Amino acid sequence: MSLRMRLIISYILIIVLCLSMAAVAVSIIIQGYRDQIVMAQLNEAGRPVLNQIRLLARGQITATELVTNMKEQAQTKDFHILLVDGDGNIFRQVTPGETQTDRAIEIPEGELPHNISQLTHGTFQTASGRRFNFTAYPIDQLFRSQAQERMNTLVLAMPRNSALAIWLSLARPFLLAGLIALAVSIVVAVLLARSFYRPVQRITQAAERIAQGQYDQEVPLAGPKEVQMLAIRFNEMAGKVKQSQQQLRHFVADISHHLKSPLTSIQGFAQALLDGTAEDSETRLKAAQIIEDESKRMKRQVDELLELSRMQSGQVEMAHELVDLKELLIQCQEIFILRAEEKSISLKTEIEPLMPAIGDIDRLEQVFSNLLDNALKNCPVGGEVDITGYNNGADFVSITVADSGPGIPPEQLPYVFERFYQAGGLRTGVGLGLAIAREIVFAHGGDIEVSSNPGEKTKFTVTLPTGASDSKKQ
């Protein structure tokens, strides 16, 4: 069964249940109102009967006349008149039927009200299970004669309809109203189910297309607030799936492209060793050395690609500790000072006392080592490489690595952080190092920028949040 049909059936069941509860509640309320009305009618009808009994007690009418008058009253008002003795048994009864036995009341002995001192209301049940509302008057004080001393209580009674009978009497109008309400509710239920189901259906169809490889999916925000939130989360998920697939395709393309050259070299020199082309030991040793070097280069590229892919997919966790950036930069300078001296490059630092950053010291060292390595590669003999660090307000620190190399053409600046991007001109390619450095900086909540203008040094600037900004977030 579809979700839409389930929703419609649920709405219909709820409406039917509500209508049934309303019918029961109305029946109970009507039963109470009906009891009140019957009691009022009995009170009104009891007065003339009570007056007739007073006339009998005074000798102004005969017992036959009293019975005749009571029959007329019972027939006109459709109620039972009972004369009860002092033991609670029926002494005389007048029914609204054509004969005395048509609708006679039979109850267990002593169950009727008797020996009362004031007007009394209530209900009683006959031997057959019928219930009656009654109004009882004390009349024993009206009579003094021995012949009439058995008249103790006057009881006027009317049948009390059961809740089922009342409900059955209302069944037809309730059924008609229920059918109309049900028809309207079905229309409303269909519209409500449609407003909820359609957005869910669009999300389902988009998910099916993603499963088929169509990753460029985005569902519109429609329907209730909860469904809109579902659509937002689905679009976010679809975007991440698309990005992940693009990264996978790029990874495969990069592997295929950048491993082709070392694999070709390995294959060629291995073939030379196998077919005897490398005849002397020196040639064989050279071929083996090239195979080893290309294998190492291939392994290094694969490791870097895997690391970059893990970073871009958020699978690499960074440490979260205080880092003394000035000490870290001085340590990086000491690592590269000998290499700079070999090329007669001036490696200078100008670092003011820096606010500590929150991050992973090993990963940050990887970033600055990569920047220094690229700077020394591209700086000519006798050139300059400068490391500067300064506090950028209370929340950030900035570190710049500048070199006096040939620079980067303006049109190529936006792409230097792309994987395997090869800058043109005299500047060497930067491979994966800058792409990995950017991911590390981004993971620390920072930013990395490059600037290169003719006649000026090429500058790579890393901006990192300090411990002060991290404590504010908490």
ZIQUI-V565997 format. One record per residue. SS is DSSP state (alpha for helix, beta for strand, coil for the rest). D_FIRST is the distance of its C-alpha to the first C-alpha in whole Angstrom. Layout:
ss=SS d_first=D_FIRST
ss=SS d_first=D_FIRST
This chain:
ss=coil d_first=0
ss=coil d_first=4
ss=alpha d_first=7
ss=alpha d_first=8
ss=alpha d_first=7
ss=alpha d_first=7
ss=alpha d_first=10
ss=alpha d_first=11
ss=alpha d_first=11
ss=alpha d_first=12
ss=alpha d_first=15
ss=alpha d_first=16
ss=alpha d_first=16
ss=alpha d_first=18
ss=alpha d_first=20
ss=alpha d_first=21
ss=alpha d_first=22
ss=alpha d_first=24
ss=alpha d_first=26
ss=alpha d_first=26
ss=alpha d_first=28
ss=alpha d_first=30
ss=alpha d_first=31
ss=alpha d_first=32
ss=alpha d_first=34
ss=alpha d_first=36
ss=alpha d_first=37
ss=alpha d_first=38
ss=alpha d_first=40
ss=alpha d_first=41
ss=alpha d_first=43
ss=alpha d_first=45
ss=alpha d_first=46
ss=alpha d_first=47
ss=alpha d_first=49
ss=alpha d_first=51
ss=alpha d_first=51
ss=alpha d_first=53
ss=alpha d_first=55
ss=alpha d_first=56
ss=alpha d_first=57
ss=alpha d_first=59
ss=alpha d_first=61
ss=alpha d_first=62
ss=alpha d_first=62
ss=alpha d_first=64
ss=alpha d_first=67
ss=alpha d_first=69
ss=alpha d_first=68
ss=alpha d_first=70
ss=alpha d_first=73
ss=alpha d_first=73
ss=alpha d_first=74
ss=alpha d_first=76
ss=alpha d_first=78
ss=alpha d_first=78
ss=alpha d_first=79
ss=alpha d_first=82
ss=coil d_first=83
ss=coil d_first=83
ss=coil d_first=80
ss=coil d_first=80
ss=alpha d_first=77
ss=alpha d_first=77
ss=alpha d_first=76
ss=alpha d_first=74
ss=alpha d_first=72
ss=alpha d_first=72
ss=alpha d_first=71
ss=alpha d_first=68
ss=alpha d_first=67
ss=alpha d_first=67
ss=alpha d_first=65
ss=alpha d_first=62
ss=alpha d_first=62
ss=alpha d_first=61
ss=alpha d_first=59
ss=coil d_first=57
ss=coil d_first=58
ss=beta d_first=60
ss=beta d_first=63
ss=beta d_first=64
ss=beta d_first=67
ss=beta d_first=67
ss=coil d_first=70
ss=coil d_first=71
ss=coil d_first=69
ss=coil d_first=65
ss=coil d_first=66
ss=beta d_first=65
ss=beta d_first=69
ss=beta d_first=68
ss=beta d_first=65
ss=beta d_first=64
ss=coil d_first=61
ss=coil d_first=60
ss=coil d_first=60
ss=coil d_first=62
ss=coil d_first=64
ss=coil d_first=64
ss=coil d_first=62
ss=coil d_first=59
ss=coil d_first=57
ss=coil d_first=59
ss=coil d_first=58
ss=coil d_first=58
ss=coil d_first=58
ss=coil d_first=59
ss=coil d_first=63
ss=coil d_first=63
ss=coil d_first=60
ss=coil d_first=61
ss=coil d_first=62
ss=coil d_first=66
ss=coil d_first=69
ss=coil d_first=67
ss=coil d_first=69
ss=coil d_first=67
ss=coil d_first=64
ss=beta d_first=61
ss=beta d_first=58
ss=beta d_first=55
ss=beta d_first=53
ss=beta d_first=54
ss=beta d_first=52
ss=coil d_first=54
ss=coil d_first=54
ss=coil d_first=51
ss=coil d_first=49
ss=coil d_first=49
ss=beta d_first=49
ss=beta d_first=52
ss=beta d_first=53
ss=beta d_first=57
ss=beta d_first=59
ss=beta d_first=63
ss=beta d_first=66
ss=beta d_first=69
ss=coil d_first=72
ss=alpha d_first=74
ss=alpha d_first=77
ss=alpha d_first=77
ss=coil d_first=79
ss=coil d_first=82
ss=coil d_first=83
ss=alpha d_first=83
ss=alpha d_first=81
ss=alpha d_first=78
ss=coil d_first=78
ss=coil d_first=75
ss=coil d_first=73
ss=coil d_first=71
ss=beta d_first=68
ss=beta d_first=66
ss=beta d_first=63
ss=beta d_first=61
ss=beta d_first=57
ss=beta d_first=54
ss=beta d_first=51
ss=coil d_first=48
ss=coil d_first=45
ss=coil d_first=42
ss=alpha d_first=39
ss=alpha d_first=37
ss=alpha d_first=39
ss=alpha d_first=39
ss=alpha d_first=35
ss=alpha d_first=36
ss=alpha d_first=38
ss=alpha d_first=36
ss=alpha d_first=33
ss=alpha d_first=33
ss=alpha d_first=34
ss=alpha d_first=31
ss=alpha d_first=29
ss=alpha d_first=30
ss=alpha d_first=29
ss=alpha d_first=26
ss=alpha d_first=25
ss=alpha d_first=26
ss=alpha d_first=25
ss=alpha d_first=21
ss=alpha d_first=22
ss=alpha d_first=23
ss=alpha d_first=20
ss=alpha d_first=18
ss=alpha d_first=19
ss=alpha d_first=20
ss=alpha d_first=16
ss=alpha d_first=15
ss=alpha d_first=18
ss=alpha d_first=18
ss=alpha d_first=14
ss=alpha d_first=15
ss=alpha d_first=18
ss=alpha d_first=16
ss=alpha d_first=13
ss=alpha d_first=16
ss=alpha d_first=18
ss=alpha d_first=16
ss=alpha d_first=14
ss=alpha d_first=18
ss=alpha d_first=19
ss=alpha d_first=16
ss=alpha d_first=18
ss=alpha d_first=21
ss=alpha d_first=20
ss=alpha d_first=19
ss=alpha d_first=23
ss=alpha d_first=25
ss=alpha d_first=23
ss=coil d_first=25
ss=coil d_first=28
ss=coil d_first=28
ss=coil d_first=29
ss=coil d_first=30
ss=coil d_first=27
ss=coil d_first=27
ss=coil d_first=24
ss=coil d_first=26
ss=coil d_first=26
ss=coil d_first=24
ss=coil d_first=22
ss=coil d_first=23
ss=alpha d_first=25
ss=alpha d_first=23
ss=alpha d_first=21
ss=alpha d_first=24
ss=alpha d_first=25
ss=alpha d_first=22
ss=alpha d_first=23
ss=alpha d_first=27
ss=alpha d_first=26
ss=alpha d_first=24
ss=alpha d_first=27
ss=alpha d_first=30
ss=alpha d_first=28
ss=alpha d_first=28
ss=alpha d_first=31
ss=alpha d_first=32
ss=alpha d_first=31
ss=alpha d_first=32
ss=alpha d_first=36
ss=alpha d_first=35
ss=alpha d_first=35
ss=alpha d_first=38
ss=alpha d_first=40
ss=alpha d_first=39
ss=alpha d_first=40
ss=alpha d_first=43
ss=alpha d_first=44
ss=alpha d_first=43
ss=alpha d_first=46
ss=alpha d_first=48
ss=alpha d_first=48
ss=alpha d_first=49
ss=alpha d_first=51
ss=alpha d_first=53
ss=alpha d_first=54
ss=alpha d_first=55
ss=alpha d_first=58
ss=alpha d_first=59
ss=alpha d_first=57
ss=alpha d_first=60
ss=alpha d_first=63
ss=alpha d_first=62
ss=alpha d_first=61
ss=alpha d_first=64
ss=alpha d_first=67
ss=alpha d_first=65
ss=alpha d_first=66
ss=alpha d_first=69
ss=alpha d_first=70
ss=alpha d_first=68
ss=alpha d_first=70
ss=coil d_first=74
ss=coil d_first=74
ss=coil d_first=75
ss=coil d_first=78
ss=coil d_first=80
ss=alpha d_first=79
ss=alpha d_first=78
ss=alpha d_first=76
ss=alpha d_first=74
ss=alpha d_first=74
ss=alpha d_first=73
ss=alpha d_first=70
ss=alpha d_first=69
ss=alpha d_first=69
ss=alpha d_first=67
ss=alpha d_first=64
ss=alpha d_first=64
ss=alpha d_first=64
ss=alpha d_first=62
ss=alpha d_first=60
ss=alpha d_first=60
ss=alpha d_first=59
ss=alpha d_first=56
ss=alpha d_first=55
ss=alpha d_first=56
ss=alpha d_first=54
ss=alpha d_first=51
ss=alpha d_first=51
ss=alpha d_first=51
ss=alpha d_first=48
ss=alpha d_first=46
ss=alpha d_first=48
ss=alpha d_first=47
ss=alpha d_first=43
ss=alpha d_first=43
ss=alpha d_first=44
ss=alpha d_first=42
ss=coil d_first=39
ss=coil d_first=40
ss=coil d_first=41
ss=coil d_first=44
ss=coil d_first=45
ss=coil d_first=48
ss=coil d_first=51
ss=coil d_first=51
ss=beta d_first=55
ss=beta d_first=58
ss=beta d_first=60
ss=coil d_first=63
ss=alpha d_first=63
ss=alpha d_first=67
ss=alpha d_first=68
ss=alpha d_first=65
ss=alpha d_first=66
ss=alpha d_first=70
ss=alpha d_first=68
ss=alpha d_first=67
ss=alpha d_first=70
ss=alpha d_first=72
ss=alpha d_first=70
ss=alpha d_first=71
ss=alpha d_first=74
ss=alpha d_first=76
ss=alpha d_first=74
ss=alpha d_first=75
ss=alpha d_first=78
ss=alpha d_first=78
ss=coil d_first=77
ss=coil d_first=80
ss=coil d_first=77
ss=beta d_first=77
ss=beta d_first=74
ss=beta d_first=75
ss=beta d_first=73
ss=beta d_first=73
ss=beta d_first=70
ss=coil d_first=71
ss=coil d_first=70
ss=coil d_first=66
ss=coil d_first=63
ss=coil d_first=61
ss=beta d_first=58
ss=beta d_first=55
ss=beta d_first=53
ss=coil d_first=54
ss=alpha d_first=58
ss=alpha d_first=57
ss=alpha d_first=55
ss=alpha d_first=57
ss=alpha d_first=60
ss=alpha d_first=58
ss=alpha d_first=57
ss=alpha d_first=61
ss=alpha d_first=62
ss=alpha d_first=60
ss=alpha d_first=62
ss=alpha d_first=65
ss=alpha d_first=65
ss=alpha d_first=64
ss=alpha d_first=67
ss=alpha d_first=69
ss=alpha d_first=68
ss=alpha d_first=69
ss=coil d_first=72
ss=coil d_first=75
ss=coil d_first=78
ss=coil d_first=80
ss=coil d_first=77
ss=beta d_first=75
ss=beta d_first=72
ss=beta d_first=71
ss=beta d_first=69
ss=beta d_first=69
ss=beta d_first=67
ss=beta d_first=66
ss=beta d_first=65
ss=beta d_first=62
ss=coil d_first=62
ss=coil d_first=61
ss=coil d_first=58
ss=beta d_first=58
ss=beta d_first=61
ss=beta d_first=61
ss=beta d_first=63
ss=beta d_first=64
ss=beta d_first=66
ss=beta d_first=68
ss=beta d_first=70
ss=coil d_first=72
ss=coil d_first=71
ss=coil d_first=70
ss=coil d_first=67
ss=coil d_first=64
ss=coil d_first=64
ss=alpha d_first=62
ss=alpha d_first=59
ss=alpha d_first=58
ss=alpha d_first=58
ss=alpha d_first=54
ss=alpha d_first=54
ss=coil d_first=56
ss=coil d_first=53
ss=coil d_first=51
ss=coil d_first=51
ss=coil d_first=53
ss=beta d_first=55
ss=coil d_first=58
ss=coil d_first=61
ss=coil d_first=63
ss=coil d_first=67
ss=coil d_first=69
ss=coil d_first=66
ss=coil d_first=65
ss=coil d_first=61
ss=coil d_first=59
ss=beta d_first=56
ss=coil d_first=53
ss=alpha d_first=56
ss=alpha d_first=55
ss=alpha d_first=51
ss=alpha d_first=51
ss=alpha d_first=54
ss=alpha d_first=51
ss=alpha d_first=48
ss=alpha d_first=50
ss=alpha d_first=52
ss=alpha d_first=48
ss=alpha d_first=47
ss=coil d_first=50
ss=coil d_first=49
ss=coil d_first=52
ss=beta d_first=53
ss=beta d_first=55
ss=beta d_first=57
ss=beta d_first=60
ss=beta d_first=62
ss=coil d_first=65
ss=coil d_first=68
ss=coil d_first=71
ss=coil d_first=74
ss=coil d_first=72
ss=coil d_first=70
ss=beta d_first=67
ss=beta d_first=65
ss=beta d_first=62
ss=beta d_first=61
ss=beta d_first=58
ss=beta d_first=57
ss=beta d_first=56
ss=beta d_first=55
ss=beta d_first=57
ss=alpha d_first=57
ss=alpha d_first=57
ss=alpha d_first=54
ss=alpha d_first=52
ss=alpha d_first=53
ss=alpha d_first=53
ss=alpha d_first=49
ss=coil d_first=49
